[in-house]
């Protein structure tokens, strides 16, 4: 049995919500708790950069032809935001329970500046392939740091003092792991990975604008052909596929969580034609936008992961 499961069940007992799925703040900046009490079919989600840790239950993610299984033994490290498709495996008897650590780039830069040389990370090295999402075994010091984080949640003073230190240690342990470059490369501005991350930042900030591959390549400071290749390696999508999915996922959030009408949501994410938006929404989610609230992860607050 996972050593994290009892700690996460204790956290769940403090959350008054009886919804079958949801999220709750933990009191530690950048850390949220989430639960799912029922099996959830494969459904599109927008994952933000961060670290997803499960102590009970299992998720299977799908991105660009790759399949990721993460559970009590394996966490998920995301260096960039990705439109992910995910199936969740939790039941009322054994709910899926986990936490998500949001990636703070300022803290990451500070950590790398303090430790990169000692970690043996070479800023001039260019890994041949670097994906935006990687699974990582939950073991050793990483597991110990996560246990400390969960244990501190029961006490407000511990949350304030131990919590941020535990979060920093978790990020540090990830940096030292086999997939630490997923985070480290974000701090090295001249790597293709970091340049793609700049383009992703623009997509998320300006998704309602008429963005072309040429525009995004200029943002990243790369030639179009090199940018297109690096973008697909990092995200599993072409730039235009990624942009379309981000628009549709953001529109779903506007409809479900902000109460926007379908035409308002379509306009807000850059669609001039509501009918085209409805066609593409149905093709992606398998339901028309008028039924967006019937989709998984549409009850309560937006799911963080």
N, C-alpha and C positions, 0 to 999 in steps of 0.2 A: 504494500500500500504506500502511496506517496506520503512523504513526510509533510508536504504542504497541505494535504487535504483536510486534516483536523483544524489547522489554523484558518483555512478559508471557510470552513463550515462555521467557525466561531465568528468570523466577520459577517457571514450571511445572517446569522442569528441576530445581529445588531441592526440589520436593515429592515424597516417595518413593511416595505412593499411586499405584497403577495402576488405581484405580476409574475407570469411564467418566465419572463426575461427582463433584464434591465441592467442599469449601471448605477453606481453610487460613488460619491467622493469618499476618499479614505481619510482626509485630513492631512495627508502628505502631499505637498505640491507636485503635480505631474503624475500622480498615481491614482487610478480609478479601479474599483472592484466591479466585476460583472458576473452575471449568472444566467444560465439557460436551463429551464426545467423540462424541456421537451425536445425531441429530435427535430432538427430544422433542415429542410432540403437545401440542396445547392442553390445559392442565391447570391446576386452581386452585392458587394460592399465596397466602400472606399476606405482603405487602410491608410492611416497616417504613419509617419516615421515613428518608430518606437520599439519596445520589446514586449511581447505578449507571452505571459507565463500562465500555464494551466496547472492546477493541482489536482483536478478531478474532471473526468470527462475527456472528450477528444474532439478535435476539429480537423477537417481536411480542406485544404485550400488548393485552388487551381489558378495558374497564371502562366500564360504564354507557353502552353504545352507541358509545363512542369506541375507536379503534384506534391504538396507539402502536407505531411501529417504531423500534428503537434498535440502533445498530451502532457501527462505528468512527468514524462521522461525527456521531453523535447520542447524547448521554447522556440519562438519565432522572432528573428531580428529583422527589422525593416529599416533600411537606410533612407528610403524615399517613399513618397505616397504612391500607392498602387491601387487600381481598380481590380479587386480580387473577387473571385467567386468562392464561396465557402459553404460547407455543410457542417452542422454542429451535432454532436452526439451527446446528449444529456437526457436524463429521465427524471420524473418526480422522485424516484427512489435514490437515484445517484445523479444529481444535477451537475451540469458543467459549471465549474467555478474557477475563476482566474483573476489576474490583475493585468493592467496595461500600464507601462511606463512610457510617457510621452518623451520624445527625444528633444532636449533643449540644446540647440546648436552652440549657444554661448558657453554653456557648461562643458559641452563636448570639446570645443576648441581649447578651453582652459585646461581640461584634463589631459588632452594630447600634448599641449605645450609643456606640461609638467612631467609627463612620463614617456613620451614617444621614443626618445633616444634610448632610454633604458629598456623599452619593450622590444628593441631590435626592429622597429618598423622603419623602413627606408622610404623617405618621401619621393625619391627619384625612381623607385621601382614601379613599373606599369604592369599590373596583373593582366593576363591575356583576356580573362573573362571575369566579370564581377557583376553578380546579379543584385538587384535591389532588395531581395528577400532571401534569407537563408535560415534553415533550421539549425538549432544548436542544442547539444545534450545538456540537460539539467543535472549537474553533478558537482562534487567537490566544493570549491570555494564559492562558485556561483550559486549553488543550492544553499550553502550556509548563509550567504548574504541575503538571499530571498527570505529565508526563515527569519532572520533578524528583522527584516522589514515588516513581515507579517506579525511577528510577536509584539512589535512596538505599537501597533495600531490600537491596542486595548487601553493605552495610557496616553493622555493628552500631552504630557511633558515629554514622554518618549517619542511621540509622533513628531514633536517640534525639534527634538535634538537628534535622536537616533535615526528618524525617518530619512531626512535628506542625506545623511552620511551613508545609510544603507543603499539608497538609490545611486549615489555616486560610486559606491563599491560595485554594485551590479553592472553599471556601465563599464567600469574599469575591468571587471572580470570578462565581460564580453569582448572588450578591446584586446585582451590577452589571449582570447580563444582562437580557434582555427578560422573562424569567420569574422574576426575583429575588423578586417579591412572593410566590411560593409559599412561600418561607422567611421573608421579612420579615414577612408578615402574622401569623405565629405569635407574634411578639414584641409585637404590638399587641393588648392584651387585650380591647378593646371592639369589635373587628371581628367580624363574623359568622364569618369563617374561624377565628379563634382561639377563638371560643365553641364552634363545632362541634368543634374539636380537643379542648376540655375534655370534651365528651360522649364522644368517641372514647376518651379516656383512661379514662373510667369504664367504658365497654363492655369494654375489654380487661382492666381490673382486676377487674371484677365480672360477667363474662359468664355465670357460673353462677347468678346471681340472676335473679329475675323482673322484668326491667327493662321499663318501658313507655315509649312515646314521651313521655308527660307527665313521667315521671321524668327522662328525658334532657334535655328542654327546660328543666326547672328547673335541672339541673346547668349548662346553658349560659347560663342567665339570659335566655332568649328565650321569646316566646310560641310556642305549639305550632305554629301555622300558619307563622310565620316560620322556626322551627327546622327544620321538615320540608322547607321549600323550600331553605334554605341547606345542609342536610345532603346533599340529593340533588345539589346543584350541586357540592359539594366532593368527595363520595365516589362519585357515580354510582349510588348505591343509596338506597332508603328506609331509615330507621333500623332497622326490623324485618328487612328483607332483609339488611342489613349484619350485624346481631346474629346471625342464623341462620348466615351464612357464617363468621363468626368462630368460633362454637361448633363448627361442623363441621371447620374447618381446625385448630383447637386439639385437637379430639378425634383427628383423624388423626395429629397429632404425638405425642400420648400413646400411641397404639397402635403407631406405627412406631418411634419413637425412645425411648420410655420403657417399652415392653413391657407396657402396660396391657391388660387384657381389654376386650372391647367394652363390657360392661355397666359396668365401672369408668370407662372413658373417657366414656361417655354421662352417667353420674351427675356426673362431675367438671365437665362443661361445662353442667350445668343441665337435662338431660333426665330427667324422672321415668319415662318409658316407654322401655325399650330398643328395643321394636319400632318406635315412632315414630322414634327416633334412626336405626335401621337403614334405614327407608324413606327418610328425608330424606338420609341419607348416600349411599345408592345413587342417588337422584335427582340429587344434586350431582356425585358423582365417577364415576358410571356403573359402579361395582362395589360389592358389599356391604362393610361394614367389616371382615369377616373376610379380605378380599383387599386391605386397605389397603397392604400392603407391595409389591404389584404395581404401584402407581401410580408415575408419574414423580416424580423428586426424593425417592425413598424409600430410596436407598442412601447409606450414609455418614452425614454430618451434615446437619441441616436446611439447605436452600439459603437464602442470605440474600436472593436476588433472582432 
